[in-house]
C-alpha cells in the first residue's frame, strides 16, 4: 500500500503545474506624474513581474499583485508587459 501511495505522489509531481491565468487585469491605477501602479489578480499563487521599457519590477508569490513603476516622465506614452509564473 505504501509503495502504491508513493507511486501516486511521484506521478502527481510529474504532471504539468497548473496554468496561471489572469482573473482580473492587468490594469493601471494610482497614476501620478512620475509613477503608476500595475495590478493583476491571478488564478493561483505565483510570482509576477511588469516590464516598462528597461525597468522590471517583480512581485513575490501571491494571487494579487500591485507593482509600482517609478521614474516615469509626464506626457510620455508607455507600454507594459506583465508576466506570471
Secondary structure, 3 states (H helix, E strand, C coil): CHHHHHHHHHHHHHCCCCCCCEEEEEEEECCCCCEEEEEEEEEEEEEEEEEECCEEEEEEEEEEEEEEEECCCCCCCCCEEEEEC
